[in-house]
């Protein structure tokens, strides 16, 4: 740093302020210092800087997996935000019990980060208490943790509005397909199931446990088995609400493979609004993980700069229903025609004009009912 200061003709403290990005340095001086640093191949030592500032210049992120659309979208908006603030991003992926045990035993983020973001992680009370002892801001993302800063989407309201969308289309036999084995997403899964149940109760539709069938993400066989369980019910659903778009697409693939038209016979609704939802023209409940990641990063920066800030703040993001081509009004069910009544003794029917007119009138009446029924079905299907 002394070499940079000598070449730029400034003090070492000015070099320090410049390379830390502080606004107290004039543009002309900043340009000289940065030029000298480049010519000398000088890089700031974060370890040395942390001895002075007490900060590491790093934000840690704890995730159960990186192999998901949600995580990718959230981190892709978080990383540029931190870079612009002069901070690095350090990601801890904890996919299994072994990694999890090691993380909480050693807590590698301690003294190696200024804040920790916990993304979609099902923590025990003991694990949460361990994170409380890190001595840094810990922000929970895509989950609500009482008494700690959290950024999450209103999953209950999202599922409630999605179910209402299907109810308003006339559906009453609405299935819900949650995911199982999706590490870290239990909070969202439970909240979405609750929203689905609330919407049905609000509409006076009895809850039917047979209409809630779990499946695994990314498995065609699991999707087929779940769909088979629903279609084998005495009264199968006319609509299916999948907890995630990936599940919804798998269900649509299986429905069409078995010649069941979507949405003519079964409507399908997803949750997320991933890019694949647009490609498959999937009706869905949209959320924005990129916005969630950005807001979580902004909250982390505020708490790093203000240790007395609001450490119980909750940022709740809205969702909205996007109707596309996989949901439609429930198919009209044409009632079975009643058996025609037969006169006891046709030979005693009066002859003459009254007889033929009566027969013609009866036939005309039957024809008229049939036409009305057909027209009603066509009208319902086109609405």
FITOR-222338 format. One record per residue (C-alpha): residue in one letter; chain; y negated, x negated, z negated. Coordinates in nm, 3 decimals. Each point is the difference from the previous one (the first is absolute). Example, Ala and Ser with C-alpha at 12.3 -4.5 7.8 and 13.67 -1.06 7.14 Angstrom:
% FITOR-222338
NODE   type   mol         y         x         z
NODE      A     A     0.450    -1.230    -0.780
NODE      S     A    -0.344    -0.137     0.066
//
This chain:
% FITOR-222338
NODE   type   mol         y         x         z
NODE      X     A     0.000     0.000     0.000
NODE      X     A    -0.232    -0.295    -0.073
NODE      X     A     0.065    -0.132     0.353
NODE      X     A    -0.093     0.339     0.151
NODE      X     A    -0.312     0.016    -0.215
NODE      X     A    -0.108    -0.350     0.110
NODE      X     A     0.051     0.074     0.369
NODE      X     A    -0.178     0.338    -0.020
NODE      X     A    -0.283    -0.139    -0.214
NODE      X     A     0.049     0.249    -0.283
NODE      X     A     0.137     0.003    -0.355
NODE      X     A     0.367     0.052    -0.083
NODE      X     A    -0.089     0.328    -0.172
NODE      X     A    -0.153     0.123     0.327
NODE      X     A     0.322    -0.095     0.181
NODE      X     A     0.196     0.193    -0.260
NODE      X     A    -0.218     0.310     0.034
NODE      X     A     0.016    -0.017     0.378
NODE      X     A     0.375    -0.033     0.028
NODE      X     A     0.053     0.278    -0.254
NODE      X     A    -0.201     0.230     0.225
NODE      X     A    -0.283     0.070    -0.246
NODE      X     A    -0.314     0.159     0.142
NODE      X     A    -0.238    -0.237    -0.183
NODE      X     A     0.025    -0.257     0.280
NODE      X     A    -0.238     0.018     0.297
NODE      X     A     0.151     0.037     0.350
NODE      X     A    -0.136    -0.342     0.106
NODE      X     A     0.153    -0.180    -0.299
NODE      X     A     0.326     0.194     0.039
NODE      X     A     0.029    -0.113     0.362
NODE      X     A    -0.054    -0.368    -0.097
NODE      X     A     0.257     0.013    -0.278
NODE      X     A     0.263     0.177     0.211
NODE      X     A    -0.054    -0.252     0.284
NODE      X     A     0.044    -0.293    -0.239
NODE      X     A     0.312     0.156    -0.150
NODE      X     A     0.153     0.043     0.346
NODE      X     A    -0.080    -0.357     0.100
NODE      X     A     0.164    -0.132    -0.318
NODE      X     A     0.295     0.244     0.017
NODE      X     A    -0.093     0.115    -0.349
NODE      X     A     0.183     0.296    -0.153
NODE      X     A    -0.079     0.169    -0.330
NODE      X     A     0.261    -0.057    -0.269
NODE      X     A     0.063     0.339    -0.154
NODE      X     A     0.172    -0.161    -0.296
NODE      X     A    -0.307    -0.214    -0.071
NODE      X     A    -0.236     0.292     0.053
NODE      X     A     0.201     0.215    -0.239
NODE      X     A    -0.058    -0.254    -0.278
NODE      X     A    -0.373     0.066     0.037
NODE      X     A    -0.005     0.374     0.078
NODE      X     A     0.313     0.111    -0.185
NODE      X     A     0.112     0.176     0.319
NODE      X     A     0.276    -0.080     0.246
NODE      X     A    -0.152     0.163     0.309
NODE      X     A     0.328     0.189     0.053
NODE      X     A     0.108     0.363    -0.025
NODE      X     A     0.373     0.061    -0.048
NODE      X     A     0.189     0.296     0.142
NODE      X     A     0.335     0.125    -0.130
NODE      X     A     0.207     0.211     0.243
NODE      X     A     0.361     0.126     0.005
NODE      X     A     0.029    -0.068     0.375
NODE      X     A    -0.199    -0.119     0.298
NODE      X     A     0.223     0.186     0.244
NODE      X     A    -0.194     0.326     0.009
NODE      X     A    -0.282     0.153     0.200
NODE      X     A    -0.184     0.088    -0.319
NODE      X     A    -0.004    -0.355    -0.140
NODE      X     A    -0.096    -0.153     0.333
NODE      X     A    -0.293     0.239     0.046
NODE      X     A    -0.126    -0.048    -0.356
NODE      X     A     0.018    -0.381     0.006
NODE      X     A    -0.155    -0.023     0.347
NODE      X     A    -0.320     0.154    -0.136
NODE      X     A     0.011    -0.182    -0.334
NODE      X     A     0.033    -0.356     0.135
NODE      X     A    -0.322    -0.003     0.213
NODE      X     A    -0.197     0.150    -0.289
NODE      X     A     0.110    -0.278    -0.234
NODE      X     A    -0.060    -0.269     0.263
NODE      X     A    -0.357     0.122     0.046
NODE      X     A    -0.047    -0.037    -0.376
NODE      X     A     0.136    -0.357     0.011
NODE      X     A     0.329     0.091    -0.168
NODE      X     A     0.358    -0.070     0.098
NODE      X     A     0.285     0.251    -0.005
NODE      X     A     0.329    -0.090    -0.167
NODE      X     A     0.286     0.246     0.053
NODE      X     A     0.300     0.029    -0.234
NODE      X     A     0.280     0.197     0.167
NODE      X     A     0.251     0.125    -0.257
NODE      X     A     0.278     0.180     0.192
NODE      X     A     0.284    -0.009    -0.253
NODE      X     A     0.089    -0.020    -0.366
NODE      X     A     0.045    -0.380     0.002
NODE      X     A    -0.349    -0.062     0.137
NODE      X     A    -0.140     0.260    -0.235
NODE      X     A     0.155    -0.157    -0.309
NODE      X     A    -0.128    -0.344     0.100
NODE      X     A    -0.352     0.128     0.066
NODE      X     A    -0.038     0.170    -0.338
NODE      X     A     0.163    -0.289    -0.180
NODE      X     A    -0.237    -0.264     0.140
NODE      X     A    -0.300     0.213     0.114
NODE      X     A    -0.100    -0.248     0.275
NODE      X     A    -0.331     0.181     0.056
NODE      X     A    -0.122    -0.111    -0.344
NODE      X     A    -0.273    -0.266     0.037
NODE      X     A     0.057     0.010     0.378
NODE      X     A    -0.204     0.308     0.083
NODE      X     A    -0.319     0.179    -0.099
NODE      X     A     0.148     0.349     0.043
NODE      X     A     0.337     0.160     0.075
NODE      X     A     0.056     0.302     0.226
NODE      X     A     0.329     0.183    -0.065
NODE      X     A     0.103     0.196     0.310
NODE      X     A     0.244     0.293    -0.029
NODE      X     A     0.209    -0.148    -0.275
NODE      X     A     0.214     0.198    -0.245
NODE      X     A    -0.069    -0.187    -0.324
NODE      X     A     0.149     0.052    -0.343
NODE      X     A    -0.228     0.031    -0.304
NODE      X     A     0.103    -0.351    -0.103
NODE      X     A    -0.090    -0.144     0.342
NODE      X     A    -0.336     0.175    -0.003
NODE      X     A    -0.071    -0.145    -0.344
NODE      X     A     0.086    -0.349     0.131
NODE      X     A    -0.256     0.039     0.278
NODE      X     A    -0.259     0.119    -0.254
NODE      X     A     0.034    -0.341    -0.168
NODE      X     A    -0.088    -0.199     0.313
NODE      X     A    -0.365    -0.019    -0.096
NODE      X     A    -0.124     0.113     0.343
NODE      X     A    -0.080     0.332     0.171
NODE      X     A     0.321     0.177     0.109
NODE      X     A    -0.055     0.278     0.256
NODE      X     A     0.280     0.243     0.084
NODE      X     A     0.013     0.113     0.362
NODE      X     A     0.175     0.311     0.136
NODE      X     A     0.082     0.111    -0.352
NODE      X     A    -0.181     0.141    -0.302
NODE      X     A     0.036    -0.196    -0.322
NODE      X     A    -0.169     0.154    -0.302
NODE      X     A    -0.272    -0.216    -0.155
NODE      X     A     0.005    -0.260     0.281
NODE      X     A    -0.204    -0.022     0.321
NODE      X     A     0.187     0.176     0.281
NODE      X     A    -0.053     0.080     0.367
NODE      X     A     0.230     0.264     0.146
NODE      X     A     0.023     0.298     0.230
NODE      X     A     0.023     0.355    -0.132
NODE      X     A     0.368     0.048     0.093
NODE      X     A     0.026     0.335    -0.180
NODE      X     A    -0.287     0.152     0.197
NODE      X     A     0.130    -0.152     0.324
NODE      X     A     0.346     0.154    -0.038
NODE      X     A    -0.149     0.329    -0.118
NODE      X     A    -0.221     0.026     0.311
NODE      X     A     0.287    -0.105     0.226
NODE      X     A     0.227     0.268    -0.144
NODE      X     A    -0.280     0.256     0.032
NODE      X     A    -0.026    -0.090     0.368
NODE      X     A     0.364     0.100     0.045
NODE      X     A    -0.039     0.311    -0.215
NODE      X     A    -0.299     0.111     0.206
NODE      X     A     0.218    -0.028     0.313
NODE      X     A     0.230     0.260    -0.154
NODE      X     A     0.272    -0.231    -0.131
NODE      X     A     0.166     0.093    -0.327
NODE      X     A     0.318    -0.209     0.017
NODE      X     A    -0.167    -0.341    -0.026
NODE      X     A     0.211    -0.306    -0.082
NODE      X     A    -0.135    -0.318    -0.159
NODE      X     A     0.161    -0.338     0.073
NODE      X     A    -0.101    -0.276    -0.246
NODE      X     A     0.111    -0.360     0.031
NODE      X     A     0.239    -0.181    -0.228
NODE      X     A     0.034    -0.372    -0.056
NODE      X     A    -0.356    -0.070     0.122
NODE      X     A    -0.101    -0.261    -0.257
NODE      X     A    -0.342     0.055    -0.150
NODE      X     A    -0.076     0.341     0.147
NODE      X     A     0.136     0.220    -0.279
NODE      X     A    -0.351     0.103    -0.111
NODE      X     A    -0.094     0.133     0.344
NODE      X     A     0.341     0.162     0.049
NODE      X     A    -0.020     0.194    -0.326
NODE      X     A    -0.360     0.104     0.064
NODE      X     A     0.079     0.131     0.350
NODE      X     A     0.295     0.200    -0.126
NODE      X     A    -0.227     0.153    -0.264
NODE      X     A    -0.258     0.099     0.263
NODE      X     A     0.271     0.164     0.213
NODE      X     A     0.127     0.198    -0.298
NODE      X     A    -0.351     0.110    -0.100
NODE      X     A    -0.074     0.133     0.347
NODE      X     A     0.319     0.207     0.005
NODE      X     A    -0.070     0.139    -0.348
NODE      X     A    -0.356     0.081     0.103
NODE      X     A     0.134     0.199     0.299
NODE      X     A     0.259     0.180    -0.212
NODE      X     A     0.290    -0.171     0.179
NODE      X     A     0.293    -0.066    -0.237
NODE      X     A     0.098    -0.365    -0.041
NODE      X     A     0.342    -0.082     0.141
NODE      X     A     0.152    -0.331    -0.108
NODE      X     A     0.231     0.007     0.303
NODE      X     A    -0.306    -0.047     0.221
NODE      X     A    -0.085    -0.336    -0.160
NODE      X     A     0.229    -0.266     0.150
NODE      X     A    -0.064    -0.375    -0.035
NODE      X     A     0.055    -0.260     0.270
NODE      X     A    -0.043    -0.374     0.058
NODE      X     A    -0.275    -0.146     0.219
NODE      X     A     0.119    -0.173     0.317
NODE      X     A     0.352     0.148     0.004
NODE      X     A     0.100     0.234     0.283
NODE      X     A     0.321     0.091    -0.180
NODE      X     A    -0.183     0.087    -0.322
NODE      X     A    -0.245     0.217     0.195
NODE      X     A     0.290     0.172     0.177
NODE      X     A     0.179     0.065    -0.332
NODE      X     A    -0.315     0.145    -0.158
NODE      X     A    -0.062     0.220     0.300
NODE      X     A     0.363     0.111     0.000
NODE      X     A    -0.030     0.109    -0.362
NODE      X     A    -0.304     0.213     0.087
NODE      X     A     0.141     0.153     0.318
NODE      X     A     0.326     0.094    -0.172
NODE      X     A    -0.178     0.223    -0.252
NODE      X     A     0.065     0.371     0.025
NODE      X     A    -0.369     0.040     0.080
NODE      X     A    -0.117    -0.330     0.152
NODE      X     A    -0.367    -0.103    -0.003
NODE      X     A    -0.239     0.086     0.281
NODE      X     A    -0.221    -0.297    -0.095
NODE      X     A     0.056    -0.346    -0.149
NODE      X     A    -0.265    -0.202    -0.185
NODE      X     A     0.095    -0.370    -0.008
NODE      X     A    -0.150    -0.227    -0.265
NODE      X     A    -0.068    -0.275     0.257
NODE      X     A    -0.065    -0.002     0.375
NODE      X     A     0.296    -0.232     0.059
NODE      X     A     0.230     0.259    -0.155
NODE      X     A    -0.160     0.279     0.201
NODE      X     A     0.059    -0.187     0.327
NODE      X     A     0.365    -0.062    -0.092
NODE      X     A     0.046     0.370    -0.074
NODE      X     A    -0.158     0.099     0.332
NODE      X     A     0.228    -0.243     0.185
NODE      X     A     0.307     0.157    -0.162
NODE      X     A    -0.120     0.356     0.055
NODE      X     A    -0.058    -0.054     0.369
NODE      X     A     0.329    -0.188     0.033
NODE      X     A     0.176     0.315    -0.124
NODE      X     A    -0.196     0.220     0.243
NODE      X     A    -0.220     0.154    -0.271
NODE      X     A    -0.347     0.034     0.146
NODE      X     A    -0.300    -0.136    -0.190
NODE      X     A    -0.219     0.188    -0.078
NODE      X     A     0.143     0.314     0.163
NODE      X     A     0.288     0.032    -0.247
NODE      X     A    -0.094    -0.249    -0.272
NODE      X     A    -0.349    -0.134    -0.077
NODE      X     A    -0.028    -0.354    -0.139
NODE      X     A    -0.290    -0.143    -0.202
NODE      X     A    -0.042    -0.361    -0.113
NODE      X     A    -0.222    -0.187    -0.245
NODE      X     A    -0.199    -0.321     0.070
NODE      X     A    -0.135     0.020     0.359
NODE      X     A     0.152    -0.330     0.104
NODE      X     A    -0.059    -0.105     0.364
NODE      X     A     0.347     0.134     0.088
NODE      X     A    -0.115     0.349    -0.106
NODE      X     A    -0.243     0.010     0.293
NODE      X     A     0.263    -0.132     0.240
NODE      X     A     0.247     0.270    -0.106
NODE      X     A    -0.270     0.272    -0.010
NODE      X     A     0.098     0.048    -0.365
NODE      X     A    -0.190     0.239    -0.223
NODE      X     A    -0.071    -0.186    -0.321
NODE      X     A    -0.207    -0.042    -0.314
NODE      X     A    -0.226    -0.301     0.055
NODE      X     A    -0.089    -0.267    -0.252
NODE      X     A    -0.179    -0.334     0.050
NODE      X     A     0.165    -0.305    -0.160
NODE      X     A    -0.258    -0.226     0.167
NODE      X     A    -0.278     0.182    -0.184
NODE      X     A     0.206    -0.021    -0.317
NODE      X     A     0.038    -0.377     0.036
NODE      X     A    -0.369    -0.048     0.070
NODE      X     A    -0.112     0.209    -0.300
NODE      X     A     0.249    -0.178    -0.226
NODE      X     A    -0.143    -0.334     0.113
NODE      X     A    -0.357     0.114    -0.064
NODE      X     A     0.097     0.121    -0.346
NODE      X     A     0.168    -0.335    -0.073
NODE      X     A    -0.317    -0.190     0.103
NODE      X     A    -0.214     0.217    -0.229
NODE      X     A     0.229    -0.052    -0.298
NODE      X     A     0.019    -0.376     0.063
NODE      X     A    -0.380    -0.023    -0.004
NODE      X     A    -0.039     0.240    -0.293
NODE      X     A     0.263    -0.048    -0.266
NODE      X     A    -0.153     0.290    -0.194
NODE      X     A     0.025     0.237     0.297
NODE      X     A     0.183     0.331     0.008
NODE      X     A     0.364    -0.103    -0.047
NODE      X     A     0.115     0.362    -0.011
NODE      X     A    -0.151     0.101     0.332
NODE      X     A     0.212     0.208     0.237
NODE      X     A    -0.078     0.031     0.371
NODE      X     A     0.184     0.297     0.151
NODE      X     A     0.007     0.029     0.380
NODE      X     A     0.042     0.329     0.189
NODE      X     A     0.257     0.092     0.263
NODE      X     A    -0.021     0.240     0.293
NODE      X     A     0.250     0.192     0.211
NODE      X     A     0.023    -0.092     0.370
NODE      X     A     0.182     0.274     0.193
NODE      X     A     0.168    -0.124     0.314
NODE      X     A     0.294     0.112     0.210
NODE      X     A     0.283     0.011    -0.256
NODE      X     A    -0.118     0.302    -0.200
NODE      X     A    -0.035     0.356     0.131
NODE      X     A     0.014     0.360    -0.124
NODE      X     A     0.342     0.098    -0.128
NODE      X     A     0.220     0.136     0.278
NODE      X     A     0.007     0.382     0.000
NODE      X     A     0.336     0.133    -0.108
NODE      X     A     0.098     0.301     0.213
NODE      X     A     0.185     0.252    -0.219
NODE      X     A     0.345     0.106     0.114
NODE      X     A    -0.018     0.338     0.180
NODE      X     A     0.125     0.299    -0.199
NODE      X     A     0.318     0.165     0.139
NODE      X     A    -0.085     0.292     0.225
NODE      X     A     0.070     0.340    -0.153
NODE      X     A     0.246     0.213     0.191
NODE      X     A    -0.015     0.381     0.000
NODE      X     A     0.297     0.162    -0.165
NODE      X     A     0.086     0.215     0.304
NODE      X     A    -0.177    -0.089     0.324
NODE      X     A     0.162     0.297     0.176
NODE      X     A    -0.211     0.237    -0.213
NODE      X     A    -0.333    -0.161     0.097
NODE      X     A    -0.227     0.248     0.171
NODE      X     A    -0.013    -0.020     0.375
NODE      X     A    -0.294     0.045     0.226
NODE      X     A    -0.338    -0.172     0.001
NODE      X     A    -0.007    -0.059    -0.371
NODE      X     A     0.320    -0.203     0.010
NODE      X     A    -0.095    -0.251     0.269
NODE      X     A    -0.354    -0.028    -0.135
NODE      X     A     0.134    -0.067    -0.347
NODE      X     A     0.233    -0.267     0.136
NODE      X     A    -0.275    -0.161     0.199
NODE      X     A    -0.230     0.008    -0.299
NODE      X     A     0.258    -0.168    -0.220
NODE      X     A     0.062    -0.271     0.257
NODE      X     A    -0.370    -0.050     0.045
NODE      X     A    -0.046    -0.032    -0.374
NODE      X     A     0.271    -0.264    -0.025
NODE      X     A    -0.150    -0.187     0.291
NODE      X     A    -0.342     0.016    -0.156
NODE      X     A     0.124    -0.146    -0.333
NODE      X     A     0.179    -0.280     0.178
NODE      X     A    -0.312    -0.091     0.196
NODE      X     A    -0.217     0.006    -0.307
NODE      X     A     0.243    -0.223    -0.183
NODE      X     A     0.006    -0.248     0.287
NODE      X     A    -0.375     0.002     0.029
NODE      X     A    -0.032    -0.057    -0.372
NODE      X     A     0.231    -0.299     0.017
NODE      X     A    -0.183    -0.150     0.295
NODE      X     A    -0.334     0.055    -0.173
NODE      X     A     0.123    -0.161    -0.320
NODE      X     A     0.140    -0.300     0.182
NODE      X     A    -0.325    -0.056     0.188
NODE      X     A    -0.224     0.019    -0.307
//
